[in-house]
Amino acid sequence: MDFIKAKTGLTSKNGEFRLLYIVTVSQFEAWTQKSDIHFQAWIEQSGFKSKAGGFLLLPKNDGSVAAALLIISENSYSSVNNADMPPPHNWAGIWEMAIAAEKCPPGIWKMDFVSKNVDNRAFLLGWGLAQYRFDFPDIYRNEPDQNESKSALLYAAETAELAEAIAMINAISICRDLINLPANYLNTQKLADISSQIASEFSADITLYSGEELAEHAPAIDVVGRAAETPPCLIDFKWGTTGPKITLIGKGITFDTGGLDLKPSKAMEIMKKDMGGAAHALGLAYAIMQTKLPVQLRVLIPAAENSVSDKSMRPLDIIDTAAGIPVEVGNTDAEGRLVLADALHHAKQDNPDFVIDFATLTGAARVALGTECPALFCNKSETAQHLMQFGEATDDPMWQLPLFAPYERYLKTGTSAISSTGQSGYGGAITAALFLQKFIGKTLNWAHIDVMAWNLSSRPGRPKGGEAMGLRASYHYIAELAKNH
């Protein structure tokens, strides 16, 4: 069955609708004074206070719902012509809009802004992301949603802004779904099947390396995944013929036991999310292709399960890589960097204009930045600054950590092989990124994003479970590269 499109909660069909008034904290008093007198009375009698995220249903004289009021922060309005930051500017309204989406009763709603010339993409996105639900039995189905007519829908005219918002909702929902799927279902073969479905939807050319061909083409991926019941593979697809060469790479470890360096049970519990990097790459690729960005896109997904059997790699094994660089396995639970090494090597052969990899790579990045701010490493400081600017502008944060060259000495061993983990217990996210840099080099425009890919708790528009982090910021950076190419 096909991987279904996301439920967006958006409609372009005209009809009877209620107004959703969207008002900033500073606009609230003036707006209230100009509103209908029974709205004023209701606001006063209900004790409603103006604060960001505040939501209130507004009644008719007969007590039925007439409209709704959403209070947003001052910087939530996205100015179409603001040049202070890369477009789009100030998308804090995403999550405030998600509050409204969760509280508006069924029917069709239409946004009403006090300010004019508002870039409404953030509000469309926030509404759409609040519709997300993960229910495994329903993820793969062909039947239309029977509850659509009983839902709150947001009216939006058919514009480029709506098309981009829908593409982004689809991309993020794909990312979330893939991460949330149980590992007994989403094995390497199923990940390859879904990748093929996405590629074929946009007529992309796909190549799948497996078996003896994989062992020759990407030996490190083969070594990492050979112990599993479902064998490893390298997914490689290409789309587009003009524009900058963009390569997306995603760590696709469909489950991570830790290998012979076995994880404790609690640490293993949500390791179905260890293919979160692959989910990000596929979601981002979907958005790029759906919006027809003028780029030459390549997607590389090294897919493997890090399992335990008589074929498992061992600590201090020395293994081959596609680059011809021998690697000493410092810890079998540091398998992600091994599969990425082969993917990065093959990405490099095309001399791309930009390479970005996503990976749930290190606990050290979570210690440094927490679970909600991915760690960013870049060969070029200008790229890092732009990605962080887009992250701030789209409320999709990431933060640069250094590729601190002196720590390269920790990757040295007593042999010609390099260590996969390094000899120091400190700076683990940095030494992991330095290891990856050995395979991509220091001159290409490369970004490595070390993500959690998981919400530990729920917030409006961001349910507990799989999450896209850095995807929107990366999309806008790539769109800017395409625009300026």
RODO-2510 file (C-alpha; in nm, 4 decimals, decimal comma):
residues 485
     n   res          X          Y          Z
     1     m     0,0000     0,0000     0,0000
     2     d     0,1173     0,3514    -0,0732
     3     f     0,2693     0,5876     0,1751
     4     i    -0,0195     0,8319     0,2209
     5     k     0,0003     1,2081     0,2053
     6     a    -0,0337     1,4057     0,5233
     7     k    -0,3611     1,5403     0,6487
     8     t    -0,3121     1,9173     0,6197
     9     g    -0,6419     2,0552     0,7496
    10     l    -0,6240     2,3135     0,4687
    11     t    -0,8887     2,3753     0,2041
    12     s    -0,9177     2,6061    -0,0960
    13     k    -1,2912     2,5508    -0,1338
    14     n    -1,5028     2,8568    -0,0739
    15     g    -1,8031     2,8238     0,1508
    16     e    -1,9458     2,9414     0,4777
    17     f    -1,6644     3,0086     0,7171
    18     r    -1,5970     3,1561     1,0573
    19     l    -1,3265     3,4146     1,1116
    20     l    -1,0163     3,3430     1,3136
    21     y    -0,8928     3,6827     1,4256
    22     i    -0,5143     3,6864     1,4611
    23     v    -0,3994     3,9752     1,6774
    24     t    -0,0663     4,0618     1,8374
    25     v    -0,0415     4,1440     2,2058
    26     s     0,0047     4,5153     2,1303
    27     q    -0,2882     4,5198     1,8840
    28     f    -0,5313     4,3562     2,1246
    29     e    -0,6687     4,6640     2,2993
    30     a    -0,7334     4,8605     1,9795
    31     w    -0,8825     4,5546     1,8094
    32     t    -1,1165     4,4903     2,1024
    33     q    -1,2442     4,8497     2,0980
    34     k    -1,3342     4,8156     1,7279
    35     s    -1,4895     4,4693     1,7550
    36     d    -1,8596     4,3842     1,7891
    37     i    -2,0048     4,4990     2,1204
    38     h    -2,1062     4,1482     2,2275
    39     f    -1,7489     4,0319     2,1572
    40     q    -1,6244     4,3094     2,3847
    41     a    -1,8640     4,2056     2,6580
    42     w    -1,7658     3,8385     2,6289
    43     i    -1,3941     3,9186     2,6410
    44     e    -1,4431     4,1319     2,9521
    45     q    -1,6741     3,8889     3,1324
    46     s    -1,4525     3,5882     3,0568
    47     g    -1,1517     3,7645     3,2102
    48     f    -0,9476     3,7000     2,8969
    49     k    -0,5973     3,8471     2,9095
    50     s    -0,3790     3,9380     2,6141
    51     k    -0,0785     3,7068     2,6093
    52     a     0,0938     3,5169     2,3311
    53     g    -0,0828     3,1907     2,2611
    54     g    -0,4068     3,3080     2,4188
    55     f    -0,7145     3,1639     2,2476
    56     l    -1,0819     3,2447     2,2923
    57     l    -1,3988     3,1348     2,1128
    58     l    -1,6309     3,4285     2,0433
    59     p    -2,0082     3,3655     2,0615
    60     k    -2,3074     3,4877     1,8677
    61     n    -2,6020     3,6377     2,0539
    62     d    -2,7627     3,2918     2,0679
    63     g    -2,4539     3,1419     2,2306
    64     s    -2,3246     2,9486     1,9277
    65     v    -1,9701     3,0005     1,8076
    66     a    -1,9334     3,3001     1,5761
    67     a    -1,5557     3,3388     1,5523
    68     a    -1,2319     3,2858     1,7429
    69     l    -0,9496     3,5034     1,8654
    70     l    -0,5800     3,4069     1,8706
    71     i    -0,3186     3,6272     2,0367
    72     i     0,0310     3,6019     1,8919
    73     s     0,3668     3,7451     1,9935
    74     e     0,4938     4,0629     1,8320
    75     n     0,7522     3,8871     1,6160
    76     s     0,5095     3,6264     1,4822
    77     y     0,4044     3,8304     1,1816
    78     s     0,6122     3,7410     0,8781
    79     s     0,6705     4,0553     0,6782
    80     v     0,6749     3,9870     0,3048
    81     n     0,9271     4,2608     0,2352
    82     n     1,1459     4,2462     0,5449
    83     a     1,5114     4,2355     0,4405
    84     d     1,6700     4,2208     0,7864
    85     m     1,6921     3,8425     0,7734
    86     p     1,6735     3,5820     0,4991
    87     p     1,3111     3,5198     0,3977
    88     p     1,0870     3,4036     0,5511
    89     h     1,1222     3,6287     0,8560
    90     n     1,0014     3,5476     1,2085
    91     w     0,7910     3,2347     1,1936
    92     a     0,7162     3,2117     1,5654
    93     g     0,3471     3,2082     1,4695
    94     i     0,3769     2,8417     1,3689
    95     w     0,3236     2,7110     1,7189
    96     e     0,0732     2,9770     1,8258
    97     m    -0,1340     2,8844     1,5215
    98     a    -0,1085     2,5187     1,6219
    99     i    -0,2886     2,6114     1,9455
   100     a    -0,5799     2,7509     1,7441
   101     a    -0,5862     2,4453     1,5188
   102     e    -0,6255     2,2182     1,8192
   103     k    -0,9007     2,4294     1,9797
   104     c    -1,1165     2,5471     1,6884
   105     p    -1,4405     2,3439     1,6596
   106     p    -1,5303     2,1696     1,3301
   107     g    -1,6074     2,3875     1,0325
   108     i    -1,4196     2,6070     0,7887
   109     w    -1,2129     2,8906     0,9322
   110     k    -1,0557     3,1889     0,7609
   111     m    -0,7692     3,3977     0,8969
   112     d    -0,8274     3,7672     0,9587
   113     f    -0,5131     3,9725     1,0271
   114     v    -0,5007     4,3263     1,1625
   115     s    -0,1747     4,3877     0,9773
   116     k    -0,1626     4,3846     0,6005
   117     n     0,0892     4,2160     0,3649
   118     v     0,1379     3,9275     0,6053
   119     d     0,3338     3,6265     0,4845
   120     n     0,0924     3,3579     0,6002
   121     r     0,3125     3,0501     0,5404
   122     a     0,3941     3,0150     0,9099
   123     f     0,0258     3,0116     1,0014
   124     l    -0,0636     2,7602     0,7294
   125     l     0,2245     2,5399     0,8433
   126     g     0,1290     2,5639     1,2102
   127     w    -0,2291     2,4665     1,1347
   128     g    -0,1163     2,1755     0,9190
   129     l     0,1386     2,0388     1,1651
   130     a    -0,1254     2,0353     1,4388
   131     q    -0,3236     1,7842     1,2302
   132     y    -0,0518     1,5212     1,2602
   133     r    -0,1454     1,1952     1,4280
   134     f     0,0488     0,8701     1,4242
   135     d    -0,1581     0,5530     1,4326
   136     f     0,0375     0,2638     1,2885
   137     p    -0,2567     0,0601     1,1509
   138     d    -0,3701     0,3658     0,9533
   139     i    -0,0333     0,4843     0,8211
   140     y    -0,0537     0,2672     0,5093
   141     r    -0,4060     0,2874     0,3726
   142     n    -0,5759     0,3840     0,0509
   143     e    -0,9094     0,4902     0,1949
   144     p    -0,9788     0,8658     0,2266
   145     d    -1,0143     1,0138     0,5726
   146     q    -1,3790     0,9741     0,6677
   147     n    -1,3503     1,2328     0,9465
   148     e    -1,2339     1,5210     0,7248
   149     s    -1,5829     1,6787     0,7220
   150     k    -1,5917     1,6689     1,1016
   151     s    -1,2593     1,8495     1,1384
   152     a    -1,1691     2,2140     1,1690
   153     l    -1,0410     2,3241     0,8273
   154     l    -0,8526     2,6414     0,7416
   155     y    -0,9352     2,8209     0,4191
   156     a    -0,6393     2,9303     0,2081
   157     a    -0,6346     3,0592    -0,1475
   158     e    -0,4405     2,8554    -0,4012
   159     t    -0,1112     3,0434    -0,4023
   160     a     0,2590     2,9611    -0,4084
   161     e     0,2588     3,0109    -0,0311
   162     l    -0,0081     2,7424     0,0111
   163     a     0,1791     2,5042    -0,2200
   164     e     0,5000     2,5504    -0,0203
   165     a     0,3182     2,5016     0,3106
   166     i     0,1568     2,1779     0,1903
   167     a     0,4930     2,0498     0,0645
   168     m     0,6508     2,1241     0,4004
   169     i     0,3642     1,9617     0,5935
   170     n     0,4017     1,6516     0,3750
   171     a     0,7793     1,6508     0,4253
   172     i     0,7602     1,6813     0,8037
   173     s     0,4816     1,4238     0,8278
   174     i     0,6850     1,1765     0,6190
   175     c     0,9794     1,2353     0,8511
   176     r     0,7668     1,1855     1,1631
   177     d     0,5925     0,8758     1,0271
   178     l     0,9154     0,7038     0,9299
   179     i     1,0706     0,7647     1,2711
   180     n     0,7568     0,6525     1,4548
   181     l     0,7159     0,3270     1,2613
   182     p     0,8152     0,0198     1,4661
   183     a     1,1441    -0,1423     1,3720
   184     n     0,9863    -0,4808     1,3040
   185     y     0,7969    -0,3099     1,0217
   186     l     1,0439    -0,0490     0,8988
   187     n     1,3410    -0,2706     0,8262
   188     t     1,6009    -0,1912     0,5609
   189     q     1,3909    -0,3462     0,2828
   190     k     1,0833    -0,1418     0,3760
   191     l     1,2943     0,1748     0,3966
   192     a     1,4197     0,0994     0,0450
   193     d     1,0607     0,0383    -0,0745
   194     i     0,9387     0,3701     0,0660
   195     s     1,2385     0,5502    -0,0816
   196     s     1,1509     0,3953    -0,4180
   197     q     0,7904     0,5123    -0,3861
   198     i     0,9028     0,8683    -0,3155
   199     a     1,1533     0,8597    -0,6013
   200     s     0,9024     0,7183    -0,8489
   201     e     0,6401     0,9785    -0,7581
   202     f     0,8730     1,2418    -0,9008
   203     s     1,0296     1,0237    -1,1735
   204     a     1,3676     1,0196    -1,0004
   205     d     1,6262     0,7614    -1,1050
   206     i     1,6988     0,5199    -0,8212
   207     t     1,9759     0,2640    -0,7701
   208     l     1,9821     0,0131    -0,4865
   209     y     2,3104    -0,1502    -0,3831
   210     s     2,2830    -0,4747    -0,1844
   211     g     2,4480    -0,8120    -0,1410
   212     e     2,7888    -0,8634    -0,3011
   213     e     2,7522    -0,5380    -0,4941
   214     l     2,7120    -0,3473    -0,1649
   215     a     3,0152    -0,5211    -0,0116
   216     e     3,2211    -0,3986    -0,3058
   217     h     3,0655    -0,0520    -0,3385
   218     a     3,0209     0,0356     0,0314
   219     p     3,2036    -0,2165     0,2531
   220     a     3,1511    -0,0307     0,5815
   221     i     2,7730    -0,0320     0,5339
   222     d     2,7908    -0,4040     0,4642
   223     v     2,9966    -0,4724     0,7775
   224     v     2,7609    -0,2742     1,0023
   225     g     2,4450    -0,4443     0,8751
   226     r     2,5558    -0,7989     0,7963
   227     a     2,4526    -0,9362     1,1383
   228     a     2,0855    -0,8456     1,0914
   229     e     1,8023    -1,0649     0,9648
   230     t     1,7272    -0,8099     0,6893
   231     p     2,0447    -0,7252     0,4978
   232     p     2,1859    -0,3746     0,4567
   233     c     2,1679    -0,1628     0,1415
   234     l     2,2626     0,1760    -0,0002
   235     i     1,9755     0,3742    -0,1529
   236     d     2,0847     0,6251    -0,4167
   237     f     1,8445     0,8369    -0,6230
   238     k     1,8807     1,1417    -0,8445
   239     w     1,6335     1,4062    -0,9645
   240     g     1,6608     1,7299    -1,1616
   241     t     1,8865     1,8403    -1,4443
   242     t     1,9547     2,2105    -1,3807
   243     g     2,0792     2,4253    -1,0952
   244     p     2,3288     2,3573    -0,8169
   245     k     2,4207     2,0004    -0,7284
   246     i     2,2669     1,9232    -0,3894
   247     t     2,3307     1,5940    -0,2090
   248     l     2,1271     1,4837     0,0931
   249     i     2,2511     1,2005     0,3136
   250     g     2,0635     1,0367     0,6000
   251     k     2,1806     0,7799     0,8518
   252     g     1,9445     0,4861     0,8081
   253     i     2,0062     0,2563     1,1054
   254     t     1,6609     0,1019     1,1308
   255     f     1,7333    -0,0279     1,4809
   256     d     2,0409     0,0004     1,6980
   257     t     2,1077    -0,2616     1,9630
   258     g     2,4603    -0,1277     2,0009
   259     g     2,5992    -0,4486     1,8508
   260     l     2,8376    -0,6468     2,0711
   261     d     2,8798    -0,3317     2,2822
   262     l     2,5161    -0,3859     2,3715
   263     k     2,3070    -0,0933     2,4925
   264     p     2,1242    -0,1122     2,8272
   265     s     1,7538    -0,1859     2,7801
   266     k     1,6399     0,1684     2,8601
   267     a     1,8865     0,3188     2,6134
   268     m     1,7683     0,0734     2,3462
   269     e     1,3989     0,1459     2,3976
   270     i     1,3466     0,4101     2,1269
   271     m     1,6266     0,3052     1,8952
   272     k     1,3759     0,2696     1,6137
   273     k     1,4496     0,6419     1,5765
   274     d     1,8112     0,5753     1,4780
   275     m     1,7056     0,6020     1,1139
   276     g     1,5908     0,9585     1,1883
   277     g     1,8619     1,0972     0,9629
   278     a     1,7238     0,8992     0,6677
   279     a     1,3746     1,0252     0,7525
   280     h     1,5035     1,3841     0,7407
   281     a     1,6780     1,3315     0,4064
   282     l     1,3704     1,1728     0,2494
   283     g     1,1359     1,4377     0,3890
   284     l     1,3608     1,7204     0,2704
   285     a     1,3954     1,5566    -0,0721
   286     y     1,0157     1,5326    -0,0925
   287     a     0,9762     1,9051    -0,0236
   288     i     1,2447     1,9942    -0,2799
   289     m     1,0848     1,7809    -0,5490
   290     q     0,7247     1,8775    -0,4728
   291     t     0,8082     2,2484    -0,4942
   292     k     1,0216     2,1860    -0,8041
   293     l     1,3286     2,3675    -0,6772
   294     p     1,5716     2,4069    -0,9677
   295     v     1,8473     2,1830    -0,8329
   296     q     2,0276     1,8648    -0,9309
   297     l     1,9311     1,6515    -0,6342
   298     r     2,0966     1,3352    -0,5121
   299     v     1,9841     1,1381    -0,2063
   300     l     2,2006     0,8748    -0,0379
   301     i     2,0562     0,6555     0,2378
   302     p     2,2916     0,3992     0,3945
   303     a     2,0447     0,1544     0,5487
   304     a     2,1392    -0,1130     0,8016
   305     e     2,0306    -0,2645     1,1310
   306     n     2,2997    -0,2807     1,3988
   307     s     2,2223    -0,6230     1,5396
   308     v     2,3968    -0,9104     1,7145
   309     s     2,4888    -1,2444     1,5577
   310     d     2,7939    -1,4484     1,4629
   311     k     2,8500    -1,1936     1,1837
   312     s     2,8691    -0,8899     1,4147
   313     m     3,1700    -0,6622     1,3920
   314     r     3,3861    -0,6613     1,7053
   315     p     3,5551    -0,3832     1,9023
   316     l     3,8986    -0,3089     1,7535
   317     d     3,8183    -0,4825     1,4255
   318     i     3,9798    -0,2977     1,1361
   319     i     3,7348    -0,2634     0,8482
   320     d     3,7481    -0,1328     0,4923
   321     t     3,5605     0,1741     0,3676
   322     a     3,4610     0,2884     0,0209
   323     a     3,7262     0,5604     0,0428
   324     g     4,0005     0,3034     0,0982
   325     i     4,0645     0,4410     0,4471
   326     p     4,0945     0,1591     0,7036
   327     v     3,8978     0,2176     1,0235
   328     e     3,9483     0,0634     1,3660
   329     v     3,6126     0,0033     1,5328
   330     g     3,6394     0,1806     1,8650
   331     n     3,2909     0,0810     1,9808
   332     t     3,0299    -0,1188     1,7919
   333     d     2,7631     0,1228     1,9166
   334     a     2,9256     0,3985     1,7073
   335     e     2,8035     0,2421     1,3840
   336     g     2,6312     0,5462     1,2337
   337     r     2,9524     0,7218     1,1422
   338     l     3,0718     0,4071     0,9637
   339     v     2,7758     0,3929     0,7251
   340     l     2,7917     0,7691     0,6732
   341     a     3,1600     0,7417     0,5834
   342     d     3,0789     0,5368     0,2744
   343     a     2,7888     0,7609     0,1757
   344     l     2,9998     1,0761     0,2131
   345     h     3,2738     0,9268    -0,0017
   346     h     3,0308     0,8543    -0,2841
   347     a     2,8710     1,1971    -0,2482
   348     k     3,2106     1,3577    -0,2940
   349     q     3,2638     1,1968    -0,6353
   350     d     3,0041     1,4221    -0,8006
   351     n     3,1789     1,7409    -0,6836
   352     p     2,8472     1,8761    -0,5500
   353     d     2,7792     2,2397    -0,4628
   354     f     2,6371     2,1430    -0,1235
   355     v     2,6289     1,8225     0,0806
   356     i     2,4230     1,7914     0,3961
   357     d     2,3913     1,4869     0,6171
   358     f     2,1435     1,4278     0,8974
   359     a     2,2173     1,1744     1,1690
   360     t     2,1118     1,0740     1,5185
   361     l     2,4811     1,0401     1,5819
   362     t     2,5941     1,1237     1,9362
   363     g     2,4656     1,1572     2,2887
   364     a     2,7389     1,4179     2,3349
   365     a     2,5471     1,6609     2,1123
   366     r     2,2431     1,6198     2,3377
   367     v     2,4549     1,6851     2,6466
   368     a     2,5896     2,0025     2,4871
   369     l     2,2684     2,1437     2,3380
   370     g     1,9778     1,9431     2,4774
   371     t     1,7248     1,7486     2,2736
   372     e     1,5576     2,0331     2,0815
   373     c     1,8560     2,2129     1,9264
   374     p     2,0562     2,0063     1,6760
   375     a     2,4335     2,0428     1,6595
   376     l     2,5635     2,1832     1,3315
   377     f     2,9097     2,1317     1,1851
   378     c     3,0211     2,2949     0,8593
   379     n     3,3346     2,3145     0,6476
   380     k     3,2497     2,6776     0,5700
   381     s     3,1629     2,9237     0,8471
   382     e     2,9481     3,1235     0,6029
   383     t     2,7284     2,8179     0,5457
   384     a     2,6896     2,7660     0,9201
   385     q     2,5887     3,1292     0,9702
   386     h     2,3301     3,1124     0,6926
   387     l     2,1833     2,7855     0,8205
   388     m     2,1556     2,9262     1,1717
   389     q     1,9959     3,2443     1,0353
   390     f     1,7380     3,0405     0,8467
   391     g     1,6877     2,8313     1,1591
   392     e     1,6165     3,1429     1,3646
   393     a     1,3967     3,2920     1,0934
   394     t     1,1831     2,9770     1,0597
   395     d     1,1823     2,8804     1,4296
   396     d     1,3749     2,5658     1,3353
   397     p     1,6908     2,6152     1,5405
   398     m     2,0348     2,4599     1,5160
   399     w     2,3658     2,5689     1,6640
   400     q     2,7183     2,5445     1,5300
   401     l     2,9826     2,3449     1,7114
   402     p     3,3431     2,3633     1,5896
   403     l     3,5340     2,1202     1,3735
   404     f     3,8175     2,1706     1,6193
   405     a     4,1204     2,0439     1,4281
   406     p     4,3480     1,9742     1,7310
   407     y     4,1068     1,6939     1,8321
   408     e     4,1985     1,5058     1,5147
   409     r     4,4863     1,3582     1,7130
   410     y     4,2317     1,1536     1,9102
   411     l     4,1433     0,9628     1,5913
   412     k     4,4954     0,8270     1,5557
   413     t     4,5721     0,4644     1,6417
   414     g     4,8867     0,2558     1,6627
   415     t     4,8242     0,1423     1,3046
   416     s     4,7536     0,3090     0,9696
   417     a     4,3794     0,2860     1,0482
   418     i     4,1896     0,5735     1,2046
   419     s     3,9743     0,5211     1,5122
   420     s     3,5983     0,5473     1,4652
   421     t     3,5458     0,6862     1,8146
   422     g     3,8684     0,8547     1,9169
   423     q     4,0755     0,8088     2,2291
   424     s     3,9105     1,0781     2,4441
   425     g     3,5883     1,0598     2,6421
   426     y     3,5273     1,4310     2,5859
   427     g     3,4021     1,6260     2,2844
   428     g     3,2284     1,3230     2,1353
   429     a     3,0129     1,5170     1,8892
   430     i     3,3209     1,7005     1,7608
   431     t     3,5381     1,3912     1,7173
   432     a     3,2479     1,2185     1,5373
   433     a     3,2195     1,5143     1,2967
   434     l     3,5974     1,5173     1,2454
   435     f     3,5807     1,1468     1,1617
   436     l     3,3152     1,2182     0,8969
   437     q     3,5239     1,5032     0,7576
   438     k     3,7973     1,2508     0,6747
   439     f     3,5627     1,1099     0,4093
   440     i     3,4107     1,4282     0,2652
   441     g     3,7253     1,6422     0,2863
   442     k     3,7728     1,9978     0,4091
   443     t     3,6984     2,1951     0,0921
   444     l     3,3465     2,0969    -0,0167
   445     n     3,0491     2,2961     0,1116
   446     w     2,9351     2,0382     0,3674
   447     a     2,7034     2,0503     0,6668
   448     h     2,6555     1,7761     0,9245
   449     i     2,3496     1,7983     1,1512
   450     d     2,3500     1,5818     1,4635
   451     v     1,9803     1,5542     1,5595
   452     m     1,7713     1,4013     1,8354
   453     a     1,4801     1,3484     1,5893
   454     w     1,2419     1,2892     1,8805
   455     n     1,0136     1,4982     2,1010
   456     l     1,0306     1,3766     2,4586
   457     s     0,6921     1,5376     2,5345
   458     s     0,4055     1,6935     2,3422
   459     r     0,3469     2,0599     2,2631
   460     p     0,0995     2,2195     2,0204
   461     g     0,1946     2,1096     1,6698
   462     r     0,4802     1,8971     1,8051
   463     p     0,3533     1,5642     1,9403
   464     k     0,5669     1,3274     2,1416
   465     g     0,7658     1,1000     1,9130
   466     g     0,9489     1,1406     1,5839
   467     e     1,0281     1,4966     1,4827
   468     a     1,1897     1,6859     1,1958
   469     m     1,4654     1,9146     1,3224
   470     g     1,6588     2,1457     1,0928
   471     l     1,4599     2,0314     0,7896
   472     r     1,2795     2,3613     0,7245
   473     a     1,5920     2,5708     0,7743
   474     s     1,7860     2,3447     0,5376
   475     y     1,5122     2,3683     0,2748
   476     h     1,5250     2,7489     0,2741
   477     y     1,9046     2,7478     0,2577
   478     i     1,8916     2,5161    -0,0447
   479     a     1,6198     2,7311    -0,2031
   480     e     1,8478     3,0315    -0,1635
   481     l     2,1360     2,8440    -0,3276
   482     a     1,9076     2,7578    -0,6186
   483     k     1,7898     3,1184    -0,6488
   484     n     2,1439     3,2564    -0,6578
   485     h     2,3002     2,9868    -0,8772
***
